[in-house]
Amino acid sequence: MAKDEKKTITINDKEYDMSTFSQEEVAMYNHIQDLRRKLDNALFNVDQLRVGQDAFIRMLVNSLENPEEV
């Protein structure tokens, strides 16, 4: 990013120049970004867990409905 370019963010359809943020506002913004990453990661993990659970349910049902003779 060039020096004359300003980093802006949009909140509620209003643009804000981050260079004018106080240290507290920058910290809040960083928390928001970190929480978004964590939420995205958590949703990804939930998807994996659901697929794994579904696979084990199918495996159990298949085993119960088609028992192998010993």
N, C-alpha and C positions, 0 to 999 in steps of 0.2 A: 504494500500500500504506500503510495506517495505521501510525503509529509503534509501536503496541502489537503489531502483527502481526510474527511472527518468520519469517524466510526459512529454510525447512528443506529439506534434501535427503534422499533415501532411498538408502542403499547397503546391499546385502545384507539387505534387509527391515528395516533399522534407520534411524530418523529421526535426523538431526543438525541442530542449530541452527547456522546459519552464522555467527551473531554471536559464537559461541565459538571460531571458527577462528583459528588463528595466521596471520600474514602468509604463512608458507610454505604452509599448508594452503589459503588463499585462492588463492595463485598456482597450486598444483596443480589446484584446481577450475577455475580459468580456463583452464589448459592443456587440461584434459579437454574443456571446452566448445568451445574453439577447434579441437581435434582432431576432435571430432564434426562440427562445421561443415565442416571440410576434407574429412573422409571422405564426408560427404553430397554435397559438391560434386564430389569425385572420382568417386563412383559415378554421379552425373548425367552427368559428362563421358564416362565409360566407355560408358554407354547411348547417348549421342550418337555416339560413335566407332563402336560396333558397328552402329548403324543406317546410318551413312554407309558403312562397309565393306560391309555387305550390299547396299546400293544400288549401289555400284560393281561388286561381283561380279555382280549381276543384269545391269547394263548391259554388262559385258564378255561374259558368257555370251550375252546377246541379240545382241550385235554379232558374235560368233564364229559363232553358229548361224544368223544371218540376215544374211549380208554383203550390203551394198548394191552394186549394179552401178555401176561408174564410167562 
